[in-house]
Amino acid sequence: MATEAERLARLEGAYNHLATKADLANLETRLTKWFAGLLLLVVINVLGTVTGILIALLG
């Protein structure tokens, strides 16, 4: 059986790959920017489609 110090060292060693609060905040910012950009592209695409349909119908 491992000693308490060995078990604690193994647990602390596993923390290196976990995200910090700063990492999560950075990720949230990046995702918000991506979603805003994608929303803008969807709006542009819809407006372009509607414009094309109107030109086809009225032209």
N, CA, C and O atoms as a Tripos MOL2 file, in Angstrom:
@<TRIPOS>MOLECULE
protein
  236   235    59     0     0
PROTEIN
NO_CHARGES

@<TRIPOS>ATOM
      1 N           0.8440   -1.1790    0.0000 N.3       1 MET1
      2 CA          0.0000    0.0000    0.0000 C.3       1 MET1
      3 C           0.8890    1.2420    0.0000 C.2       1 MET1
      4 O           1.9030    1.2880    0.6970 O.2       1 MET1
      5 N           0.5010    2.2490   -0.7870 N.am      2 ALA2
      6 CA          1.2850    3.4740   -0.8990 C.3       2 ALA2
      7 C           1.1050    4.3080    0.3650 C.2       2 ALA2
      8 O           0.0580    4.3000    1.0110 O.2       2 ALA2
      9 N           2.1620    5.0160    0.6780 N.am      3 THR3
     10 CA          2.0850    5.8850    1.8470 C.3       3 THR3
     11 C           1.2470    7.1200    1.5060 C.2       3 THR3
     12 O           0.9440    7.3880    0.3430 O.2       3 THR3
     13 N           0.8890    7.8470    2.5360 N.am      4 GLU4
     14 CA          0.0790    9.0450    2.3350 C.3       4 GLU4
     15 C           0.8210   10.0800    1.5030 C.2       4 GLU4
     16 O           0.2040   10.7580    0.6820 O.2       4 GLU4
     17 N           2.1070   10.2160    1.6920 N.am      5 ALA5
     18 CA          2.9140   11.1780    0.9320 C.3       5 ALA5
     19 C           2.9710   10.7880   -0.5450 C.2       5 ALA5
     20 O           2.8960   11.6490   -1.4220 O.2       5 ALA5
     21 N           3.1030    9.4980   -0.8160 N.am      6 GLU6
     22 CA          3.1340    9.0400   -2.2070 C.3       6 GLU6
     23 C           1.7900    9.2770   -2.8920 C.2       6 GLU6
     24 O           1.7400    9.6980   -4.0480 O.2       6 GLU6
     25 N           0.7130    9.0070   -2.1790 N.am      7 ARG7
     26 CA         -0.6160    9.2200   -2.7450 C.3       7 ARG7
     27 C          -0.8530   10.7020   -3.0200 C.2       7 ARG7
     28 O          -1.4090   11.0690   -4.0550 O.2       7 ARG7
     29 N          -0.4270   11.5490   -2.0840 N.am      8 LEU8
     30 CA         -0.5840   12.9940   -2.2590 C.3       8 LEU8
     31 C           0.2480   13.4810   -3.4400 C.2       8 LEU8
     32 O          -0.2220   14.3080   -4.2210 O.2       8 LEU8
     33 N           1.4640   12.9890   -3.5840 N.am      9 ALA9
     34 CA          2.3230   13.3890   -4.6950 C.3       9 ALA9
     35 C           1.7070   12.9680   -6.0280 C.2       9 ALA9
     36 O           1.7800   13.7150   -7.0040 O.2       9 ALA9
     37 N           1.1060   11.7940   -6.0790 N.am     10 ARG10
     38 CA          0.4740   11.3180   -7.3060 C.3      10 ARG10
     39 C          -0.7360   12.2010   -7.6530 C.2      10 ARG10
     40 O          -0.9480   12.5320   -8.8200 O.2      10 ARG10
     41 N          -1.5130   12.5750   -6.6530 N.am     11 LEU11
     42 CA         -2.6670   13.4430   -6.8910 C.3      11 LEU11
     43 C          -2.2420   14.8320   -7.3650 C.2      11 LEU11
     44 O          -2.8240   15.3770   -8.3030 O.2      11 LEU11
     45 N          -1.2360   15.3960   -6.7220 N.am     12 GLU12
     46 CA         -0.7590   16.7230   -7.1170 C.3      12 GLU12
     47 C          -0.1500   16.7050   -8.5080 C.2      12 GLU12
     48 O          -0.2420   17.6920   -9.2380 O.2      12 GLU12
     49 N           0.4630   15.6050   -8.8810 N.am     13 GLY13
     50 CA          1.0310   15.4840  -10.2260 C.3      13 GLY13
     51 C          -0.0340   15.4660  -11.3040 C.2      13 GLY13
     52 O           0.2400   15.8340  -12.4460 O.2      13 GLY13
     53 N          -1.2400   15.0480  -10.9670 N.am     14 ALA14
     54 CA         -2.3190   14.9820  -11.9440 C.3      14 ALA14
     55 C          -2.9420   16.3430  -12.2090 C.2      14 ALA14
     56 O          -3.6790   16.4900  -13.1850 O.2      14 ALA14
     57 N          -2.6760   17.3320  -11.3860 N.am     15 TYR15
     58 CA         -3.2850   18.6510  -11.5510 C.3      15 TYR15
     59 C          -2.6980   19.4490  -12.7150 C.2      15 TYR15
     60 O          -3.3060   20.4260  -13.1520 O.2      15 TYR15
     61 N          -1.5510   19.0610  -13.2150 N.am     16 ASN16
     62 CA         -0.8750   19.8660  -14.2400 C.3      16 ASN16
     63 C          -1.6710   19.9700  -15.5310 C.2      16 ASN16
     64 O          -1.5680   20.9800  -16.2280 O.2      16 ASN16
     65 N          -2.4570   18.9650  -15.8690 N.am     17 HIS17
     66 CA         -3.1820   18.9820  -17.1340 C.3      17 HIS17
     67 C          -4.5930   19.5540  -17.0050 C.2      17 HIS17
     68 O          -5.3150   19.6190  -18.0000 O.2      17 HIS17
     69 N          -5.0000   19.9630  -15.8230 N.am     18 LEU18
     70 CA         -6.3280   20.5160  -15.6370 C.3      18 LEU18
     71 C          -6.3480   22.0090  -15.9710 C.2      18 LEU18
     72 O          -5.3420   22.7000  -15.8100 O.2      18 LEU18
     73 N          -7.4860   22.4940  -16.4300 N.am     19 ALA19
     74 CA         -7.6200   23.9020  -16.8080 C.3      19 ALA19
     75 C          -7.7480   24.7780  -15.5650 C.2      19 ALA19
     76 O          -8.3600   24.3930  -14.5690 O.2      19 ALA19
     77 N          -7.1610   25.9520  -15.6530 N.am     20 THR20
     78 CA         -7.2780   26.9320  -14.5780 C.3      20 THR20
     79 C          -8.4600   27.8580  -14.8660 C.2      20 THR20
     80 O          -9.0590   27.7930  -15.9390 O.2      20 THR20
     81 N          -8.7880   28.7090  -13.9150 N.am     21 LYS21
     82 CA         -9.8610   29.6800  -14.1320 C.3      21 LYS21
     83 C          -9.5140   30.6110  -15.2920 C.2      21 LYS21
     84 O         -10.3870   30.9860  -16.0750 O.2      21 LYS21
     85 N          -8.2530   30.9790  -15.3980 N.am     22 ALA22
     86 CA         -7.8220   31.8570  -16.4880 C.3      22 ALA22
     87 C          -7.9750   31.1440  -17.8320 C.2      22 ALA22
     88 O          -8.3970   31.7580  -18.8120 O.2      22 ALA22
     89 N          -7.6360   29.8580  -17.8860 N.am     23 ASP23
     90 CA         -7.8110   29.0870  -19.1150 C.3      23 ASP23
     91 C          -9.2760   29.0520  -19.5330 C.2      23 ASP23
     92 O          -9.5950   29.2270  -20.7090 O.2      23 ASP23
     93 N         -10.1600   28.8280  -18.5760 N.am     24 LEU24
     94 CA        -11.5870   28.7600  -18.8750 C.3      24 LEU24
     95 C         -12.1400   30.1130  -19.3110 C.2      24 LEU24
     96 O         -12.9840   30.1800  -20.2040 O.2      24 LEU24
     97 N         -11.6680   31.1860  -18.6880 N.am     25 ALA25
     98 CA        -12.1100   32.5300  -19.0750 C.3      25 ALA25
     99 C         -11.6490   32.8430  -20.5020 C.2      25 ALA25
    100 O         -12.3960   33.4230  -21.2890 O.2      25 ALA25
    101 N         -10.4210   32.4580  -20.8250 N.am     26 ASN26
    102 CA         -9.8850   32.6670  -22.1710 C.3      26 ASN26
    103 C         -10.6920   31.8680  -23.1880 C.2      26 ASN26
    104 O         -11.0080   32.3750  -24.2650 O.2      26 ASN26
    105 N         -11.0210   30.6450  -22.8600 N.am     27 LEU27
    106 CA        -11.8180   29.8090  -23.7460 C.3      27 LEU27
    107 C         -13.2040   30.4060  -23.9640 C.2      27 LEU27
    108 O         -13.7140   30.4100  -25.0840 O.2      27 LEU27
    109 N         -13.8070   30.9070  -22.8990 N.am     28 GLU28
    110 CA        -15.1300   31.5170  -23.0120 C.3      28 GLU28
    111 C         -15.0880   32.7250  -23.9480 C.2      28 GLU28
    112 O         -15.9880   32.9080  -24.7680 O.2      28 GLU28
    113 N         -14.0570   33.5410  -23.8280 N.am     29 THR29
    114 CA        -13.9070   34.7110  -24.6930 C.3      29 THR29
    115 C         -13.7620   34.2880  -26.1490 C.2      29 THR29
    116 O         -14.4000   34.8530  -27.0370 O.2      29 THR29
    117 N         -12.9130   33.2860  -26.3840 N.am     30 ARG30
    118 CA        -12.6970   32.8220  -27.7560 C.3      30 ARG30
    119 C         -13.9690   32.2270  -28.3470 C.2      30 ARG30
    120 O         -14.2800   32.4700  -29.5130 O.2      30 ARG30
    121 N         -14.7050   31.4540  -27.5580 N.am     31 LEU31
    122 CA        -15.9440   30.8590  -28.0580 C.3      31 LEU31
    123 C         -16.9910   31.9310  -28.3520 C.2      31 LEU31
    124 O         -17.7260   31.8290  -29.3340 O.2      31 LEU31
    125 N         -17.0590   32.9480  -27.5110 N.am     32 THR32
    126 CA        -18.0070   34.0390  -27.7440 C.3      32 THR32
    127 C         -17.6910   34.7420  -29.0570 C.2      32 THR32
    128 O         -18.6000   35.0720  -29.8180 O.2      32 THR32
    129 N         -16.4230   34.9700  -29.3250 N.am     33 LYS33
    130 CA        -16.0270   35.6100  -30.5830 C.3      33 LYS33
    131 C         -16.3850   34.7310  -31.7770 C.2      33 LYS33
    132 O         -16.8660   35.2280  -32.7940 O.2      33 LYS33
    133 N         -16.1520   33.4350  -31.6560 N.am     34 TRP34
    134 CA        -16.4890   32.4980  -32.7350 C.3      34 TRP34
    135 C         -17.9880   32.5010  -32.9970 C.2      34 TRP34
    136 O         -18.4170   32.5590  -34.1500 O.2      34 TRP34
    137 N         -18.7850   32.4380  -31.9390 N.am     35 PHE35
    138 CA        -20.2350   32.4110  -32.1030 C.3      35 PHE35
    139 C         -20.7370   33.7100  -32.7190 C.2      35 PHE35
    140 O         -21.6290   33.6880  -33.5670 O.2      35 PHE35
    141 N         -20.1770   34.8330  -32.3040 N.am     36 ALA36
    142 CA        -20.5820   36.1190  -32.8710 C.3      36 ALA36
    143 C         -20.2190   36.1740  -34.3560 C.2      36 ALA36
    144 O         -21.0070   36.6540  -35.1710 O.2      36 ALA36
    145 N         -19.0440   35.6900  -34.7010 N.am     37 GLY37
    146 CA        -18.6340   35.6590  -36.1050 C.3      37 GLY37
    147 C         -19.5150   34.7520  -36.9340 C.2      37 GLY37
    148 O         -19.8970   35.1020  -38.0510 O.2      37 GLY37
    149 N         -19.8420   33.5850  -36.3950 N.am     38 LEU38
    150 CA        -20.7120   32.6630  -37.1200 C.3      38 LEU38
    151 C         -22.1100   33.2410  -37.2900 C.2      38 LEU38
    152 O         -22.7230   33.0870  -38.3470 O.2      38 LEU38
    153 N         -22.6160   33.9020  -36.2590 N.am     39 LEU39
    154 CA        -23.9260   34.5340  -36.3560 C.3      39 LEU39
    155 C         -23.9240   35.6040  -37.4440 C.2      39 LEU39
    156 O         -24.8760   35.7040  -38.2180 O.2      39 LEU39
    157 N         -22.8740   36.3930  -37.5070 N.am     40 LEU40
    158 CA        -22.7530   37.4100  -38.5490 C.3      40 LEU40
    159 C         -22.7590   36.7750  -39.9330 C.2      40 LEU40
    160 O         -23.4100   37.2860  -40.8440 O.2      40 LEU40
    161 N         -22.0450   35.6740  -40.1010 N.am     41 LEU41
    162 CA        -22.0150   34.9970  -41.3940 C.3      41 LEU41
    163 C         -23.3800   34.4290  -41.7690 C.2      41 LEU41
    164 O         -23.7700   34.4670  -42.9360 O.2      41 LEU41
    165 N         -24.1000   33.9090  -40.7970 N.am     42 VAL42
    166 CA        -25.4430   33.3840  -41.0690 C.3      42 VAL42
    167 C         -26.3660   34.5170  -41.5040 C.2      42 VAL42
    168 O         -27.1350   34.3610  -42.4520 O.2      42 VAL42
    169 N         -26.2950   35.6540  -40.8170 N.am     43 VAL43
    170 CA        -27.1360   36.7980  -41.1770 C.3      43 VAL43
    171 C         -26.8070   37.2730  -42.5850 C.2      43 VAL43
    172 O         -27.7160   37.5520  -43.3680 O.2      43 VAL43
    173 N         -25.5360   37.3690  -42.9160 N.am     44 ILE44
    174 CA        -25.1250   37.7890  -44.2570 C.3      44 ILE44
    175 C         -25.6260   36.7940  -45.3030 C.2      44 ILE44
    176 O         -26.0960   37.1920  -46.3680 O.2      44 ILE44
    177 N         -25.5240   35.5170  -44.9990 N.am     45 ASN45
    178 CA        -25.9870   34.4810  -45.9230 C.3      45 ASN45
    179 C         -27.4930   34.5730  -46.1480 C.2      45 ASN45
    180 O         -27.9540   34.4740  -47.2850 O.2      45 ASN45
    181 N         -28.2590   34.7610  -45.0850 N.am     46 VAL46
    182 CA        -29.7180   34.8740  -45.2110 C.3      46 VAL46
    183 C         -30.0820   36.1190  -46.0170 C.2      46 VAL46
    184 O         -30.9420   36.0670  -46.8960 O.2      46 VAL46
    185 N         -29.4290   37.2310  -45.7140 N.am     47 LEU47
    186 CA        -29.7150   38.4590  -46.4660 C.3      47 LEU47
    187 C         -29.3670   38.3000  -47.9420 C.2      47 LEU47
    188 O         -30.1020   38.7790  -48.8060 O.2      47 LEU47
    189 N         -28.2750   37.6460  -48.2340 N.am     48 GLY48
    190 CA        -27.9000   37.3990  -49.6270 C.3      48 GLY48
    191 C         -28.9010   36.5060  -50.3270 C.2      48 GLY48
    192 O         -29.2420   36.7420  -51.4860 O.2      48 GLY48
    193 N         -29.3740   35.4880  -49.6420 N.am     49 THR49
    194 CA        -30.3620   34.5850  -50.2250 C.3      49 THR49
    195 C         -31.6750   35.3090  -50.4850 C.2      49 THR49
    196 O         -32.2610   35.1680  -51.5590 O.2      49 THR49
    197 N         -32.1370   36.0790  -49.5130 N.am     50 VAL50
    198 CA        -33.3880   36.8310  -49.6780 C.3      50 VAL50
    199 C         -33.2490   37.8420  -50.8070 C.2      50 VAL50
    200 O         -34.1690   38.0060  -51.6080 O.2      50 VAL50
    201 N         -32.1230   38.5130  -50.8790 N.am     51 THR51
    202 CA        -31.8890   39.4830  -51.9560 C.3      51 THR51
    203 C         -31.9070   38.7850  -53.3130 C.2      51 THR51
    204 O         -32.5030   39.2810  -54.2690 O.2      51 THR51
    205 N         -31.2570   37.6440  -53.3850 N.am     52 GLY52
    206 CA        -31.2500   36.9010  -54.6600 C.3      52 GLY52
    207 C         -32.6420   36.4580  -55.0670 C.2      52 GLY52
    208 O         -32.9960   36.5200  -56.2440 O.2      52 GLY52
    209 N         -33.4280   36.0150  -54.1100 N.am     53 ILE53
    210 CA        -34.8070   35.6100  -54.4290 C.3      53 ILE53
    211 C         -35.6240   36.8060  -54.8820 C.2      53 ILE53
    212 O         -36.3790   36.7080  -55.8490 O.2      53 ILE53
    213 N         -35.4840   37.9340  -54.1960 N.am     54 LEU54
    214 CA        -36.2370   39.1310  -54.5840 C.3      54 LEU54
    215 C         -35.8300   39.6160  -55.9720 C.2      54 LEU54
    216 O         -36.6850   40.0250  -56.7580 O.2      54 LEU54
    217 N         -34.5630   39.5760  -56.2740 N.am     55 ILE55
    218 CA        -34.1010   39.9890  -57.6080 C.3      55 ILE55
    219 C         -34.6640   39.0490  -58.6580 C.2      55 ILE55
    220 O         -35.0740   39.4900  -59.7320 O.2      55 ILE55
    221 N         -34.6880   37.7580  -58.3580 N.am     56 ALA56
    222 CA        -35.2180   36.7880  -59.3310 C.3      56 ALA56
    223 C         -36.7150   36.9920  -59.5480 C.2      56 ALA56
    224 O         -37.2050   36.8670  -60.6700 O.2      56 ALA56
    225 N         -37.4370   37.3060  -58.4780 N.am     57 LEU57
    226 CA        -38.8870   37.4660  -58.6030 C.3      57 LEU57
    227 C         -39.2830   38.8010  -59.2340 C.2      57 LEU57
    228 O         -40.2290   38.8650  -60.0190 O.2      57 LEU57
    229 N         -38.5660   39.8490  -58.8920 N.am     58 LEU58
    230 CA        -38.9200   41.1890  -59.3640 C.3      58 LEU58
    231 C         -38.2040   41.5990  -60.6340 C.2      58 LEU58
    232 O         -38.6320   42.5290  -61.3170 O.2      58 LEU58
    233 N         -37.1280   40.9200  -60.9540 N.am     59 GLY59
    234 CA        -36.3100   41.3270  -62.0960 C.3      59 GLY59
    235 C         -36.7090   40.7530  -63.3520 C.2      59 GLY59
    236 O         -36.0910   41.0270  -64.3800 O.2      59 GLY59
@<TRIPOS>BOND
     1     1     2 1
     2     2     3 1
     3     3     4 2
     4     3     5 am
     5     5     6 1
     6     6     7 1
     7     7     8 2
     8     7     9 am
     9     9    10 1
    10    10    11 1
    11    11    12 2
    12    11    13 am
    13    13    14 1
    14    14    15 1
    15    15    16 2
    16    15    17 am
    17    17    18 1
    18    18    19 1
    19    19    20 2
    20    19    21 am
    21    21    22 1
    22    22    23 1
    23    23    24 2
    24    23    25 am
    25    25    26 1
    26    26    27 1
    27    27    28 2
    28    27    29 am
    29    29    30 1
    30    30    31 1
    31    31    32 2
    32    31    33 am
    33    33    34 1
    34    34    35 1
    35    35    36 2
    36    35    37 am
    37    37    38 1
    38    38    39 1
    39    39    40 2
    40    39    41 am
    41    41    42 1
    42    42    43 1
    43    43    44 2
    44    43    45 am
    45    45    46 1
    46    46    47 1
    47    47    48 2
    48    47    49 am
    49    49    50 1
    50    50    51 1
    51    51    52 2
    52    51    53 am
    53    53    54 1
    54    54    55 1
    55    55    56 2
    56    55    57 am
    57    57    58 1
    58    58    59 1
    59    59    60 2
    60    59    61 am
    61    61    62 1
    62    62    63 1
    63    63    64 2
    64    63    65 am
    65    65    66 1
    66    66    67 1
    67    67    68 2
    68    67    69 am
    69    69    70 1
    70    70    71 1
    71    71    72 2
    72    71    73 am
    73    73    74 1
    74    74    75 1
    75    75    76 2
    76    75    77 am
    77    77    78 1
    78    78    79 1
    79    79    80 2
    80    79    81 am
    81    81    82 1
    82    82    83 1
    83    83    84 2
    84    83    85 am
    85    85    86 1
    86    86    87 1
    87    87    88 2
    88    87    89 am
    89    89    90 1
    90    90    91 1
    91    91    92 2
    92    91    93 am
    93    93    94 1
    94    94    95 1
    95    95    96 2
    96    95    97 am
    97    97    98 1
    98    98    99 1
    99    99   100 2
   100    99   101 am
   101   101   102 1
   102   102   103 1
   103   103   104 2
   104   103   105 am
   105   105   106 1
   106   106   107 1
   107   107   108 2
   108   107   109 am
   109   109   110 1
   110   110   111 1
   111   111   112 2
   112   111   113 am
   113   113   114 1
   114   114   115 1
   115   115   116 2
   116   115   117 am
   117   117   118 1
   118   118   119 1
   119   119   120 2
   120   119   121 am
   121   121   122 1
   122   122   123 1
   123   123   124 2
   124   123   125 am
   125   125   126 1
   126   126   127 1
   127   127   128 2
   128   127   129 am
   129   129   130 1
   130   130   131 1
   131   131   132 2
   132   131   133 am
   133   133   134 1
   134   134   135 1
   135   135   136 2
   136   135   137 am
   137   137   138 1
   138   138   139 1
   139   139   140 2
   140   139   141 am
   141   141   142 1
   142   142   143 1
   143   143   144 2
   144   143   145 am
   145   145   146 1
   146   146   147 1
   147   147   148 2
   148   147   149 am
   149   149   150 1
   150   150   151 1
   151   151   152 2
   152   151   153 am
   153   153   154 1
   154   154   155 1
   155   155   156 2
   156   155   157 am
   157   157   158 1
   158   158   159 1
   159   159   160 2
   160   159   161 am
   161   161   162 1
   162   162   163 1
   163   163   164 2
   164   163   165 am
   165   165   166 1
   166   166   167 1
   167   167   168 2
   168   167   169 am
   169   169   170 1
   170   170   171 1
   171   171   172 2
   172   171   173 am
   173   173   174 1
   174   174   175 1
   175   175   176 2
   176   175   177 am
   177   177   178 1
   178   178   179 1
   179   179   180 2
   180   179   181 am
   181   181   182 1
   182   182   183 1
   183   183   184 2
   184   183   185 am
   185   185   186 1
   186   186   187 1
   187   187   188 2
   188   187   189 am
   189   189   190 1
   190   190   191 1
   191   191   192 2
   192   191   193 am
   193   193   194 1
   194   194   195 1
   195   195   196 2
   196   195   197 am
   197   197   198 1
   198   198   199 1
   199   199   200 2
   200   199   201 am
   201   201   202 1
   202   202   203 1
   203   203   204 2
   204   203   205 am
   205   205   206 1
   206   206   207 1
   207   207   208 2
   208   207   209 am
   209   209   210 1
   210   210   211 1
   211   211   212 2
   212   211   213 am
   213   213   214 1
   214   214   215 1
   215   215   216 2
   216   215   217 am
   217   217   218 1
   218   218   219 1
   219   219   220 2
   220   219   221 am
   221   221   222 1
   222   222   223 1
   223   223   224 2
   224   223   225 am
   225   225   226 1
   226   226   227 1
   227   227   228 2
   228   227   229 am
   229   229   230 1
   230   230   231 1
   231   231   232 2
   232   231   233 am
   233   233   234 1
   234   234   235 1
   235   235   236 2
@<TRIPOS>SUBSTRUCTURE
     1 MET1         2 RESIDUE 1 A MET
     2 ALA2         6 RESIDUE 1 A ALA
     3 THR3        10 RESIDUE 1 A THR
     4 GLU4        14 RESIDUE 1 A GLU
     5 ALA5        18 RESIDUE 1 A ALA
     6 GLU6        22 RESIDUE 1 A GLU
     7 ARG7        26 RESIDUE 1 A ARG
     8 LEU8        30 RESIDUE 1 A LEU
     9 ALA9        34 RESIDUE 1 A ALA
    10 ARG10       38 RESIDUE 1 A ARG
    11 LEU11       42 RESIDUE 1 A LEU
    12 GLU12       46 RESIDUE 1 A GLU
    13 GLY13       50 RESIDUE 1 A GLY
    14 ALA14       54 RESIDUE 1 A ALA
    15 TYR15       58 RESIDUE 1 A TYR
    16 ASN16       62 RESIDUE 1 A ASN
    17 HIS17       66 RESIDUE 1 A HIS
    18 LEU18       70 RESIDUE 1 A LEU
    19 ALA19       74 RESIDUE 1 A ALA
    20 THR20       78 RESIDUE 1 A THR
    21 LYS21       82 RESIDUE 1 A LYS
    22 ALA22       86 RESIDUE 1 A ALA
    23 ASP23       90 RESIDUE 1 A ASP
    24 LEU24       94 RESIDUE 1 A LEU
    25 ALA25       98 RESIDUE 1 A ALA
    26 ASN26      102 RESIDUE 1 A ASN
    27 LEU27      106 RESIDUE 1 A LEU
    28 GLU28      110 RESIDUE 1 A GLU
    29 THR29      114 RESIDUE 1 A THR
    30 ARG30      118 RESIDUE 1 A ARG
    31 LEU31      122 RESIDUE 1 A LEU
    32 THR32      126 RESIDUE 1 A THR
    33 LYS33      130 RESIDUE 1 A LYS
    34 TRP34      134 RESIDUE 1 A TRP
    35 PHE35      138 RESIDUE 1 A PHE
    36 ALA36      142 RESIDUE 1 A ALA
    37 GLY37      146 RESIDUE 1 A GLY
    38 LEU38      150 RESIDUE 1 A LEU
    39 LEU39      154 RESIDUE 1 A LEU
    40 LEU40      158 RESIDUE 1 A LEU
    41 LEU41      162 RESIDUE 1 A LEU
    42 VAL42      166 RESIDUE 1 A VAL
    43 VAL43      170 RESIDUE 1 A VAL
    44 ILE44      174 RESIDUE 1 A ILE
    45 ASN45      178 RESIDUE 1 A ASN
    46 VAL46      182 RESIDUE 1 A VAL
    47 LEU47      186 RESIDUE 1 A LEU
    48 GLY48      190 RESIDUE 1 A GLY
    49 THR49      194 RESIDUE 1 A THR
    50 VAL50      198 RESIDUE 1 A VAL
    51 THR51      202 RESIDUE 1 A THR
    52 GLY52      206 RESIDUE 1 A GLY
    53 ILE53      210 RESIDUE 1 A ILE
    54 LEU54      214 RESIDUE 1 A LEU
    55 ILE55      218 RESIDUE 1 A ILE
    56 ALA56      222 RESIDUE 1 A ALA
    57 LEU57      226 RESIDUE 1 A LEU
    58 LEU58      230 RESIDUE 1 A LEU
    59 GLY59      234 RESIDUE 1 A GLY
